Amino acid sequence: MNYRGLIWLLFGALAWGQAGTSPTPTLSQRPAAPAALPQAPSAQIPPDAAVITIRGLCAQPPANPADCQTVVTREKFDRLVEAFAPNSTPANRRQLATQYANALIMANEALKQGLDKTVRFQETLEATRLGLLAKELQTKLQEEAMQISDKDVEDYYHKNAPMFQEASLQRIFIPQRKQFDPPKEKLTDEQTKKIEQDSEAAMKQEADSVRTRAAGGEDFDKLQQEVYTFAGLKTPPPSTKMSKVRQTSLPSDQASVFNLKTGEVSPVLAGPTGYMIYKMGEKDTIPLDKAKPDIIAALRSQRFQELKRAVDQSATPVFNDAYFAAPSAPMRPSLASPPTPAQPMPKSPDSGPK
């Protein structure tokens, strides 16, 4: 998260939350020179001690001009850091303090000039308020979603038992098309299409043949090599061995592989780039204590989406399509046939309501 943007977003609202007057500090209380600053916040500094003092900046001019100053205590600045840059380094904190002090000075001058009374400022303030409220709600929903009990975990584990199976698999990949050397003469579109169709048909037939041989007990590595040779591929074939595979790690259209018994071979499964044939090895179930972190993460995500969906569905925005429609692109009149009232300009294909 970029803390600089967030800090600038809130400076207007926080500008005078910690401003006030206090006696001029003694020399022992004045901030040390930058070179003498410690590399990390000292635990010896009390919460009410000043960590930023801006002399000459105050909400109301005091009787003694020398007393005009704004003080930011360690407690206040720590809360600021915790809210927007909790993992910041000491160097980042110093930079944040510098930006914060500069923003307070600029905000003071803006108030003097009445910029907080402008329409633009009020609209920006309202938009910022809405954004912060939305962020606060999101944080609250995330906190609610994190409340997962041991019973919740156990129920999820037993209800989704197939998800926690691990298996050793073997897989043969058959490419969708054969590879051919480029033709010496340029082919027509019809010729190219015919070659592609014949290539796909040949690979599908090869996949069916390989599946029959695999089910008959032939070696998967040997079959995979033959497939690549048949397909005209020069690259080494992938390994057929897959160890400790979970159902969720396979594509959804191949999850049925986990219904196989040990030693069974799947039918030919079509994928986006070719065909797959699986053979089931040993299956085991992940114990609850090992699966618990994954279950908690899944439940948190699921519950957050449910909570957010409830909020989203609590109200329905309706938009004026006539207002939000994309404008038609201006058409240049043709010199050969200029448009006339009887011949209206054609509309752009992307005009009109979406």
Phi and psi in degrees as a GROMACS rama.xvg file:
@    title "Ramachandran Plot"
@    xaxis  label "Phi"
@    yaxis  label "Psi"
@TYPE xy
-83.8107  102.56  ASN-2
-69.2177  -25.2213  TYR-3
-62.1229  -46.2289  ARG-4
-62.9904  -39.9306  GLY-5
-68.1094  -39.5462  LEU-6
-62.4206  -45.2806  ILE-7
-63.7864  -30.022  TRP-8
-65.4472  -31.9693  LEU-9
-101.665  -5.93411  LEU-10
-58.7007  -38.7764  PHE-11
-60.9847  -38.7391  GLY-12
-77.1966  -28.9392  ALA-13
-94.3886  -5.40539  LEU-14
-51.7284  -45.7754  ALA-15
-109.939  12.4603  TRP-16
-65.1386  -27.0207  GLY-17
-121.551  8.46519  GLN-18
-77.4707  149.654  ALA-19
178.091  -173.345  GLY-20
-114.836  147.998  THR-21
-154.875  158.862  SER-22
-58.5581  150.942  PRO-23
-62.3122  127.775  THR-24
-67.1707  152.476  PRO-25
-75.0667  172.904  THR-26
-59.6072  -35.4966  LEU-27
-70.686  -18.763  SER-28
-95.683  -12.407  GLN-29
-70.084  148.249  ARG-30
-58.9308  141.702  PRO-31
-72.4516  162.516  ALA-32
-63.9724  150.828  ALA-33
-52.416  -37.3812  PRO-34
-67.59  -21.3304  ALA-35
-95.0164  -0.79796  ALA-36
-68.046  141.983  LEU-37
-69.3303  160.189  PRO-38
-80.8601  -10.1216  GLN-39
-145.639  151.707  ALA-40
-57.7759  133.205  PRO-41
-85.0058  133.617  SER-42
-70.1932  -11.4532  ALA-43
-79.4796  -14.0928  GLN-44
-79.1475  120.045  ILE-45
-67.8725  156.997  PRO-46
-59.0063  -32.4189  PRO-47
-92.0931  7.9154  ASP-48
-78.0621  146.231  ALA-49
-74.4864  129.678  ALA-50
-110.475  -20.0609  VAL-51
-135.47  125.95  ILE-52
-126.776  122.46  THR-53
-112.315  102.356  ILE-54
-77.1644  138.389  ARG-55
90.8373  2.16748  GLY-56
-119.591  118.601  LEU-57
-155.383  151.638  CYS-58
-68.0319  -43.3336  ALA-59
-125.445  129.99  GLN-60
-59.585  124.873  PRO-61
-77.916  168.997  PRO-62
-59.3619  -41.8867  ALA-63
-101.694  110.647  ASN-64
-54.1493  -26.1521  PRO-65
-68.0386  -18.3292  ALA-66
-88.5821  -0.877452  ASP-67
-73.597  111.376  CYS-68
-163.461  159.028  GLN-69
-115.961  132.622  THR-70
-118.605  130.243  VAL-71
-110.829  119.093  VAL-72
-80.1323  166.475  THR-73
-61.3364  -40.9585  ARG-74
-59.6158  -43.9674  GLU-75
-65.9757  -44.9316  LYS-76
-69.8497  -35.9745  PHE-77
-62.2547  -39.5875  ASP-78
-64.5993  -37.6761  ARG-79
-63.3018  -45.4834  LEU-80
-64.8879  -42.5787  VAL-81
-63.5204  -34.1875  GLU-82
-75.6698  -36.3062  ALA-83
-120.413  -19.312  PHE-84
-148.787  60.1479  ALA-85
-63.6218  -24.4285  PRO-86
-103.959  19.7457  ASN-87
-71.6835  149.469  SER-88
-82.9101  166.565  THR-89
-55.0791  -37.546  PRO-90
-65.8347  -38.5486  ALA-91
-64.9942  -38.1812  ASN-92
-63.3743  -41.5357  ARG-93
-63.2606  -41.8443  ARG-94
-65.6749  -40.7835  GLN-95
-62.9273  -41.6674  LEU-96
-62.6402  -39.9877  ALA-97
-63.9859  -45.2416  THR-98
-65.2122  -38.3148  GLN-99
-65.9561  -45.0948  TYR-100
-61.8716  -43.4985  ALA-101
-62.7945  -38.5512  ASN-102
-66.5597  -37.689  ALA-103
-62.1898  -41.8856  LEU-104
-64.5202  -45.2506  ILE-105
-66.7586  -39.0826  MET-106
-64.0089  -38.4445  ALA-107
-60.5292  -44.946  ASN-108
-66.4361  -37.249  GLU-109
-63.0635  -39.0593  ALA-110
-65.4351  -39.5609  LEU-111
-59.9354  -36.2349  LYS-112
-87.122  2.86715  GLN-113
71.9276  22.4441  GLY-114
-70.0304  -18.4761  LEU-115
-74.4304  -7.75683  ASP-116
-95.6727  -6.69938  LYS-117
-74.0354  154.124  THR-118
-61.9023  -41.0509  VAL-119
-60.7704  -42.5948  ARG-120
-65.3756  -43.8763  PHE-121
-63.1332  -39.3843  GLN-122
-67.9561  -40.543  GLU-123
-64.9243  -40.2742  THR-124
-62.2777  -41.639  LEU-125
-66.5963  -41.3857  GLU-126
-63.9656  -39.5936  ALA-127
-65.3069  -40.9135  THR-128
-60.9605  -44.3126  ARG-129
-63.1543  -42.0677  LEU-130
-63.2234  -41.2528  GLY-131
-68.5742  -38.9116  LEU-132
-64.0749  -41.1516  LEU-133
-62.861  -39.5213  ALA-134
-67.6229  -39.9395  LYS-135
-63.5624  -39.7915  GLU-136
-64.8254  -42.6356  LEU-137
-60.1838  -42.6037  GLN-138
-62.0406  -42.7711  THR-139
-63.6426  -42.6582  LYS-140
-64.4565  -38.0179  LEU-141
-64.9514  -39.4906  GLN-142
-65.4291  -39.8993  GLU-143
-65.898  -39.4164  GLU-144
-67.6637  -20.9585  ALA-145
-80.6778  -7.23408  MET-146
-80.7299  85.0252  GLN-147
-113.064  123.879  ILE-148
-91.5554  165.585  SER-149
-62.5667  -34.7594  ASP-150
-65.9319  -38.4534  LYS-151
-58.4064  -43.384  ASP-152
-64.8893  -45.4499  VAL-153
-63.5655  -43.5529  GLU-154
-60.8557  -43.4503  ASP-155
-64.1018  -40.7297  TYR-156
-61.9745  -46.3555  TYR-157
-74.6717  -33.2399  HIS-158
-71.4882  -29.0936  LYS-159
-117.654  41.9541  ASN-160
-52.9352  -41.837  ALA-161
-59.5305  -26.4521  PRO-162
-67.9435  -19.0612  MET-163
-107.713  20.1459  PHE-164
-89.4403  141.239  GLN-165
-117.197  144.351  GLU-166
-142.832  150.985  ALA-167
-95.2871  122.246  SER-168
-119.694  160.429  LEU-169
-121.892  142.925  GLN-170
-140.134  135.885  ARG-171
-110.225  129.959  ILE-172
-105.88  125.906  PHE-173
-113.462  115.357  ILE-174
-60.4272  155.679  PRO-175
-71.4511  -31.8584  GLN-176
-134.424  154.726  ARG-177
-80.3252  156.953  LYS-178
-99.3124  130.276  GLN-179
-120.884  152.601  PHE-180
-68.4378  145.65  ASP-181
-58.0063  136.539  PRO-182
-67.2674  150.169  PRO-183
-70.3047  -32.2668  LYS-184
-111.668  150.395  GLU-185
-68.3393  132.451  LYS-186
-93.3714  152.649  LEU-187
-76.1521  166.706  THR-188
-60.5664  -38.0474  ASP-189
-66.1912  -40.2388  GLU-190
-65.804  -42.1068  GLN-191
-63.0002  -42.6426  THR-192
-64.1661  -38.937  LYS-193
-65.2637  -40.5606  LYS-194
-64.219  -42.7021  ILE-195
-63.9786  -42.2722  GLU-196
-64.1486  -43.2516  GLN-197
-65.0879  -37.2324  ASP-198
-64.6745  -46.1184  SER-199
-64.4283  -39.2278  GLU-200
-65.242  -39.2231  ALA-201
-65.5971  -39.7622  ALA-202
-71.6104  -35.1208  MET-203
-65.993  -40.3271  LYS-204
-64.9236  -38.6789  GLN-205
-64.1056  -40.3638  GLU-206
-61.7674  -43.6655  ALA-207
-63.6081  -40.2605  ASP-208
-65.9558  -43.5423  SER-209
-64.7315  -36.9197  VAL-210
-63.332  -41.6074  ARG-211
-62.4718  -42.9682  THR-212
-68.7574  -36.7123  ARG-213
-65.4336  -42.3976  ALA-214
-65.6025  -24.646  ALA-215
-80.3988  -2.98482  GLY-216
102.878  8.2196  GLY-217
-70.2327  155.477  GLU-218
-66.7637  131.356  ASP-219
-67.3776  -40.3734  PHE-220
-62.2088  -41.2451  ASP-221
-64.4411  -44.2636  LYS-222
-64.6851  -39.2028  LEU-223
-62.6637  -40.8823  GLN-224
-64.7926  -41.1378  GLN-225
-63.8004  -38.8794  GLU-226
-59.9228  -46.5044  VAL-227
-65.9402  -36.8958  TYR-228
-65.0715  -44.7934  THR-229
-61.6331  -36.8405  PHE-230
-78.3392  -7.08415  ALA-231
77.5478  22.1435  GLY-232
-89.2142  133.708  LEU-233
-91.9554  -17.3569  LYS-234
-75.934  153.818  THR-235
-63.8823  141.542  PRO-236
-71.6425  156.132  PRO-237
-71.6449  159.223  PRO-238
-66.7253  143.308  SER-239
-88.2835  -9.80462  THR-240
-88.4148  131.779  LYS-241
-132.221  113.835  MET-242
-106.347  145.231  SER-243
51.4784  55.619  LYS-244
-93.5327  136.895  VAL-245
-105.396  154.026  ARG-246
-55.8875  -39.258  GLN-247
-69.8292  -15.1715  THR-248
-86.1777  -9.51984  SER-249
-92.5772  154.675  LEU-250
-56.945  148.099  PRO-251
-58.0625  -32.7963  SER-252
-79.4469  0.0169634  ASP-253
-118.24  4.38162  GLN-254
-64.35  -21.091  ALA-255
-63.998  -13.7332  SER-256
-55.8464  -32.6963  VAL-257
-73.1304  -4.76215  PHE-258
-83.2841  -10.0785  ASN-259
-71.8314  150.03  LEU-260
-88.3241  161.671  LYS-261
-56.2556  127.584  THR-262
93.158  -13.5752  GLY-263
-78.3623  152.106  GLU-264
-112.327  135.872  VAL-265
-74.6502  162.217  SER-266
-68.3183  174.511  PRO-267
-70.168  121.952  VAL-268
-107.203  125.055  LEU-269
-82.8946  137.394  ALA-270
-125.571  179.907  GLY-271
-67.0917  -24.8835  PRO-272
-120.154  2.62386  THR-273
166.584  -154.684  GLY-274
-122.144  150.774  TYR-275
-125.476  142.497  MET-276
-128.963  124.653  ILE-277
-111.282  152.661  TYR-278
-129.056  127.72  LYS-279
-80.3968  132.87  MET-280
-103.194  -141.484  GLY-281
-75.5772  138.323  GLU-282
-113.187  144.903  LYS-283
-143.981  162.141  ASP-284
-111.737  130.77  THR-285
-69.291  130.593  ILE-286
-66.6466  156.866  PRO-287
-57.5698  -42.6951  LEU-288
-64.5777  -30.9511  ASP-289
-78.3056  -32.0052  LYS-290
-82.927  -14.5257  ALA-291
-54.8405  -47.7688  LYS-292
-58.3073  -41.3099  PRO-293
-66.4955  -37.3446  ASP-294
-66.8181  -43.8605  ILE-295
-60.9035  -43.6172  ILE-296
-62.7451  -42.0038  ALA-297
-65.6182  -42.661  ALA-298
-66.1137  -40.2383  LEU-299
-62.2199  -45.6689  ARG-300
-63.6332  -43.4452  SER-301
-62.8501  -45.385  GLN-302
-69.7171  -37.2837  ARG-303
-62.4982  -43.0196  PHE-304
-63.893  -37.1746  GLN-305
-65.655  -44.5828  GLU-306
-63.6005  -42.5065  LEU-307
-67.4478  -38.9117  LYS-308
-62.9913  -37.7335  ARG-309
-63.2117  -39.8105  ALA-310
-67.6422  -45.2664  VAL-311
-60.7496  -35.9238  ASP-312
-87.5023  -0.518758  GLN-313
-75.9133  -16.0154  SER-314
-151.409  153.895  ALA-315
-126.045  114.676  THR-316
-75.6405  143.084  PRO-317
-123.878  128.193  VAL-318
-110.687  145.18  PHE-319
-80.0235  102.893  ASN-320
-62.8859  -30.2886  ASP-321
-65.6551  -32.885  ALA-322
-79.9335  -41.1719  TYR-323
-90.6546  -0.997709  PHE-324
-64.3376  145.245  ALA-325
-69.2882  133.603  ALA-326
-67.9438  149.234  PRO-327
-70.4202  141.713  SER-328
-71.0021  135.35  ALA-329
-62.9239  136.459  PRO-330
-97.2778  136.788  MET-331
-83.484  128.332  ARG-332
-64.893  142.354  PRO-333
-82.3753  137.53  SER-334
-67.1643  -28.6845  LEU-335
-77.0356  -35.3595  ALA-336
-142.931  80.9997  SER-337
-63.5169  144.15  PRO-338
-68.037  145.157  PRO-339
-127.812  169.113  THR-340
-55.9186  -30.4499  PRO-341
-80.9982  -11.5802  ALA-342
-126.37  81.52  GLN-343
-64.1529  152.848  PRO-344
-64.4814  133.973  MET-345
-67.4128  146.696  PRO-346
-83.7804  151.088  LYS-347
-66.0139  143.987  SER-348
-57.5696  -24.1725  PRO-349
-98.0001  13.6879  ASP-350
-84.46  165.649  SER-351
91.1639  173.021  GLY-352
-63.8722  144.101  PRO-353
